[in-house]
Each structure stands twice: as structure tokens, then as C-alpha cells.
Amino acid sequence: MLTVFEIYPSIQGESTHAGRPCVFVRLAACDLRCSWCDTPYAFTGGQKMAVEDVLARVDALAVPLVELTGGEPLLQKEAIPLMAGLLDAGHEVLLETGGHISVAEVPTSVVRIVDVKCPGSGEAARMHWPNLDLLQPHDEVKFVLSDRADYDYARDVEARHGLAARVAAVLFSPVHGVLDPQALAAWILEDHLAVRLQLQLHKYIWTPETRGV
């Protein structure tokens, strides 16, 4: 059984798939407490659902792209068969994960979006670094940045692991309302980084406080 917080269709707000219709399957619970977390409401609650019931709910929404998110989806072992079932049903599947749990068992066809926590999150020490060695060319790496120190950290991690040459995208995402995107753009241009500046599109279409979008 899975503990599911919500399932809903929306417009994908992040990653290289931003702007596409997408069904979000948000699993409940997370063992991280990032300072900038925008979904703390999913730390608790949710309803128990069998994998088959989740697949049926997603199928009824008739959207090809599906993202498994949280919370931290990999805390729940049934997330793996859920992703396999979504792939078998013909879906394109994205996984948003905090980076501190191994992605080794995630089906290889899933696009793994691994969030490398920077110091400003308060959770940088939790990173499971072997995850970066498991990434495939279609996967993506995200850094959420709250200040210049986070930017410098992310720049150094990207360079040390050669991420830009190994994955589909390296995403530098400013904490909404905290780090000025113009400042981040200037730093990226100054350092000639092969990364993608990412804004959370859904927070501009709706509001940062709107849920279920």
C-alpha cells in the first residue's frame, strides 16, 4: 500500500518538461526538513491506496506525462512498482527525489530528477552522493539556491561531477521570493555555466500558496 497525499492534473512547473500537462502523484511524508520547503503540508496525512488504485486514478485523467513527487516518494517501497506500472501503461514518468535515498532501484526508463541539497537548505549533509554516479543521459539534476553561497556550492558540485556533460539538464532554481532570478542569471553568465536557470512556472501561473496545481 502507498500513502498518497494527492493526485491531480496540472501544468508541469519545473525541469525540462516545464509547460507540459502532467499528472502529479504526491506521496505523503518526508524525512528532510529543508528551510525553503514549499510542500510541508505533505509531511503528514494522506490516504492508503493500492498501487492498482493509483494506476486507475492516473489512467482516468488521460494525461501521458506523470510525475511522482512528495514529500519524498522513495521513502515508500511501493513507489518502485508504481513507477514500473506507470511505464507499463505507456506513461512517460518523472521522479522528483531529494537525493538522500538511493535511486538504484528506480526503473531506468524513469526520468530521475535528483535534488542536490545546498547548504542553505540545512540538509546538505544528507546527500547520497553515489546517486550522481547512477544517473543516465535522460536524467536531470536540480539545485535549489537561496543565496550566493548556495550558488558557489552548486557550481562546484556540477564541475566536480561533470554533470552538464552527463545528464539532460542541470537546473539552478532560485528559492521563490528569496533569491533574485536576475542575480542568479548574472552569476551563471559571468561563470559561463552550461546550466539551465529554472523558475517554478506554476507559482507564476497561479500563486506560490495555491495547492493542487
C-alpha positions in Angstrom: 0.0 0.0 0.0 1.0 3.6 -0.6 0.2 6.7 1.4 -0.9 9.2 -1.2 -1.4 12.8 -0.3 -3.0 13.9 -3.6 -3.3 13.1 -7.3 -4.1 15.9 -9.7 -3.5 17.2 -13.3 -1.7 20.4 -13.8 0.9 22.1 -15.9 4.5 20.9 -15.1 6.2 23.8 -13.5 9.8 22.6 -13.4 12.5 20.6 -15.2 13.0 20.5 -19.0 9.3 19.4 -19.2 8.0 22.7 -17.8 4.8 23.8 -19.5 3.6 20.3 -20.4 0.3 18.9 -19.0 1.2 16.5 -16.3 -0.4 14.3 -13.6 1.2 14.7 -10.2 1.1 11.8 -7.8 2.2 13.3 -4.5 3.1 10.7 -1.8 3.0 11.7 1.8 5.9 12.0 4.3 9.4 13.3 4.1 12.4 12.8 6.4 14.1 16.0 5.4 13.2 19.5 6.7 14.6 21.9 4.1 14.4 25.5 5.2 12.8 26.6 1.9 10.4 23.6 1.5 7.1 24.6 -0.2 5.2 21.5 0.5 5.4 21.0 4.3 1.7 20.1 4.3 2.6 16.8 2.7 4.7 15.7 5.7 1.7 14.1 7.3 -1.7 12.9 6.3 -2.7 11.2 3.0 -4.8 8.1 2.3 -3.8 4.5 1.9 -4.1 3.3 -1.7 -3.1 0.1 -3.5 -0.8 0.5 -6.5 -3.6 -0.7 -8.8 -5.9 2.0 -7.5 -3.3 4.8 -8.1 -2.8 3.5 -11.6 -6.5 3.5 -12.2 -6.8 7.1 -10.9 -4.0 8.3 -13.2 -5.4 6.4 -16.2 -8.7 8.1 -15.7 -7.1 11.6 -16.0 -5.8 10.7 -19.5 -2.5 12.6 -19.4 0.6 10.9 -20.8 3.2 12.6 -18.6 3.2 11.6 -14.9 5.4 12.9 -12.1 5.9 11.0 -8.8 6.7 13.6 -6.1 6.2 14.2 -2.4 7.2 14.5 0.3 9.9 12.1 -0.5 8.5 9.3 -2.8 11.4 6.9 -2.3 10.6 6.6 1.4 7.8 4.2 0.3 8.9 0.9 -1.2 5.8 0.6 -3.3 6.9 3.7 -5.2 9.1 1.3 -7.3 6.3 -1.0 -8.5 4.1 2.1 -9.0 6.6 3.6 -11.4 7.0 0.3 -13.2 3.2 0.1 -13.6 3.0 3.6 -15.0 5.7 2.7 -17.6 3.9 -0.5 -18.5 0.7 1.6 -19.0 2.6 3.7 -21.6 3.2 6.8 -19.5 6.3 9.0 -19.6 7.4 9.1 -15.9 9.3 11.6 -13.9 10.6 11.1 -10.4 11.3 14.1 -8.1 13.6 13.0 -5.3 15.5 14.7 -2.6 18.8 12.9 -3.4 19.4 11.4 0.1 17.9 8.0 -0.8 19.4 5.6 -3.4 17.8 5.7 -6.8 19.4 2.4 -7.8 16.1 0.5 -7.9 14.2 3.1 -9.9 13.3 1.8 -13.4 15.9 3.0 -15.9 13.2 4.5 -18.2 12.1 6.9 -15.5 13.5 10.4 -15.7 15.1 10.8 -12.3 15.2 14.5 -11.2 17.7 14.4 -8.3 17.7 17.4 -6.0 21.2 18.1 -4.6 20.6 19.9 -1.3 22.7 23.1 -0.9 23.9 24.5 2.5 21.0 26.9 2.7 18.6 24.0 2.8 20.0 22.8 6.1 20.1 19.3 4.7 23.3 19.3 2.5 25.0 16.7 4.7 22.2 14.1 3.9 23.1 13.8 0.2 23.6 10.3 -1.0 26.5 11.1 -3.4 26.5 7.7 -5.2 23.2 8.7 -6.8 25.1 11.0 -9.1 27.1 8.1 -10.5 23.9 6.2 -11.3 22.4 9.0 -13.5 21.7 8.3 -17.1 21.7 10.8 -20.1 17.9 11.4 -19.8 18.0 12.2 -16.1 18.2 15.7 -14.5 19.9 17.3 -11.5 18.4 20.2 -9.6 19.9 22.7 -7.2 17.6 25.0 -5.2 19.6 28.1 -4.4 18.8 30.6 -1.6 22.0 32.8 -1.8 25.4 33.2 -3.3 26.9 30.6 -1.0 24.4 28.0 -2.4 25.3 29.1 -6.0 29.0 28.6 -5.3 28.3 25.2 -3.8 26.2 24.1 -6.7 28.7 25.3 -9.2 31.5 23.3 -7.5 29.4 20.1 -7.3 28.5 20.4 -11.0 32.1 20.9 -12.0 33.5 18.1 -9.7 31.0 15.5 -11.1 30.9 16.8 -14.7 27.1 16.8 -14.6 26.4 19.1 -17.5 28.1 16.6 -19.9 26.4 13.6 -18.4 22.7 14.4 -17.9 19.9 16.1 -19.8 19.9 19.2 -17.7 21.5 20.8 -14.6 18.8 23.0 -13.1 19.6 26.1 -11.0 16.4 27.1 -9.3 16.2 30.2 -7.1 14.1 30.0 -3.9 11.0 31.9 -4.9 10.9 35.3 -3.2 14.3 34.8 -1.7 17.0 34.8 -4.4 16.6 37.4 -7.2 16.5 35.5 -10.5 18.3 38.4 -12.1 21.2 38.0 -9.7 21.3 34.2 -10.5 21.2 34.9 -14.2 24.2 37.3 -13.9 26.2 34.7 -11.9 25.5 32.0 -14.5 26.5 34.3 -17.4 29.6 35.5 -15.6 30.8 32.0 -15.0 29.8 30.6 -18.4 28.0 27.7 -16.9 26.2 25.1 -19.0 23.2 25.0 -16.7 19.6 26.0 -17.0 18.1 28.7 -14.8 14.7 27.3 -13.7 11.8 29.3 -12.4 8.8 27.5 -10.9 6.3 28.1 -13.6 3.3 27.1 -11.5 4.0 29.8 -9.0 3.6 32.4 -11.8 0.5 30.9 -13.4 -1.2 30.6 -10.0 0.3 31.8 -6.7 3.0 30.4 -4.5 0.4 29.4 -1.9 -2.0 27.7 -4.3 -2.2 23.9 -3.7 -3.2 21.2 -6.2 -1.7 22.9 -9.2 
